[in-house]
Amino acid sequence: MTSTKKTYTAPDGVTWNVIVQSPGSSNAMIVFRHPNGDSSRFDRYNWIISRGPESRSVTARLDTRKILEGLDAGTIMRLFQRSMPVSRKDPLKGPEPVRGD
């Protein structure tokens, strides 16, 4: 039996937990959880698209365990490189400074 927990170590040395969420009939969200665990502010996400037989049925759902088991290190790296932040920048800090030149 293979492990259902995977991690990804980014080039900066941070080790992210890799989780599969929100499975649909043809896609699922891959979430990269930041190790500090205090907030989801640092978490990142990306989507995978499945072209399997379940993608033709609107009532089917992808199996999150199978998706995670099927992700190899290269795929996880590419998903992370193209991932997006879960949260936007902190609104309490105010707007980013604008250069006047």
C-alpha positions as CSV (number, residue, x, y, z in Angstrom):
1,M,0.0,0.0,0.0
2,T,1.4,3.4,-0.9
3,S,1.3,6.4,1.4
4,T,-1.6,8.9,1.0
5,K,0.4,11.8,2.3
6,K,2.8,13.5,0.0
7,T,5.1,16.5,0.4
8,Y,7.0,18.9,-1.9
9,T,10.2,20.6,-0.9
10,A,10.5,24.0,-2.8
11,P,13.8,25.4,-3.9
12,D,13.8,27.8,-0.9
13,G,13.8,24.7,1.4
14,V,10.1,25.0,2.6
15,T,8.4,21.5,2.7
16,W,4.8,21.8,1.7
17,N,2.1,19.2,2.4
18,V,0.3,18.1,-0.8
19,I,-3.5,17.6,-0.5
20,V,-6.2,16.8,-3.0
21,Q,-9.5,18.6,-2.4
22,S,-12.8,19.4,-4.2
23,P,-12.9,16.5,-6.6
24,G,-15.3,16.7,-9.5
25,S,-16.0,14.4,-12.4
26,S,-13.1,15.7,-14.4
27,N,-11.0,17.9,-12.1
28,A,-9.6,18.2,-8.6
29,M,-7.8,20.9,-6.6
30,I,-4.3,20.2,-5.5
31,V,-3.5,22.3,-2.4
32,F,0.0,23.0,-1.1
33,R,-0.3,23.6,2.6
34,H,2.4,25.8,4.2
35,P,4.1,24.1,7.1
36,N,3.5,26.9,9.7
37,G,-0.2,25.8,9.9
38,D,-1.2,29.0,11.6
39,S,-3.1,30.3,8.6
40,S,-4.0,29.4,5.1
41,R,-2.6,32.8,4.0
42,F,0.6,31.1,2.7
43,D,-1.1,28.1,1.1
44,R,-1.1,27.6,-2.7
45,Y,-3.3,25.7,-5.1
46,N,-3.5,24.4,-8.7
47,W,-6.0,22.2,-10.6
48,I,-5.6,18.9,-12.4
49,I,-7.8,17.8,-15.3
50,S,-8.7,14.2,-15.8
51,R,-9.7,12.7,-19.1
52,G,-10.7,9.4,-17.6
53,P,-14.0,7.7,-18.1
54,E,-15.5,9.4,-15.0
55,S,-15.1,12.8,-16.7
56,R,-18.0,11.9,-19.0
57,S,-20.4,11.5,-16.2
58,V,-21.6,14.6,-14.3
59,T,-22.5,12.4,-11.2
60,A,-19.1,10.8,-11.0
61,R,-16.4,12.0,-8.6
62,L,-12.6,11.4,-8.9
63,D,-11.1,9.4,-6.0
64,T,-8.8,11.8,-4.1
65,R,-6.6,8.9,-2.8
66,K,-6.0,7.6,-6.4
67,I,-5.2,11.1,-7.6
68,L,-2.6,11.7,-4.9
69,E,-1.1,8.2,-5.4
70,G,-0.8,9.0,-9.1
71,L,1.1,12.2,-8.6
72,D,4.8,11.7,-9.1
73,A,7.6,14.1,-8.0
74,G,7.9,15.8,-11.4
75,T,4.1,16.4,-11.7
76,I,4.0,17.8,-8.2
77,M,6.9,20.1,-9.0
78,R,5.2,21.4,-12.1
79,L,1.9,21.9,-10.3
80,F,3.7,23.9,-7.6
81,Q,5.6,26.0,-10.0
82,R,2.3,27.1,-11.6
83,S,0.3,27.3,-8.4
84,M,-1.5,30.4,-7.2
85,P,-1.9,31.8,-3.7
86,V,-5.0,30.9,-1.8
87,S,-5.2,34.3,-0.2
88,R,-4.5,37.7,-1.6
89,K,-2.1,40.2,-0.1
90,D,-2.8,41.5,3.4
91,P,-5.4,44.3,2.9
92,L,-4.5,45.9,6.3
93,K,-1.0,46.9,5.0
94,G,-2.6,49.4,2.6
95,P,-1.9,49.7,-1.1
96,E,1.5,48.9,-2.6
97,P,3.6,52.0,-3.2
98,V,3.5,53.4,-6.8
99,R,6.7,54.6,-8.4
100,G,6.4,58.1,-9.7
101,D,8.8,58.0,-12.6
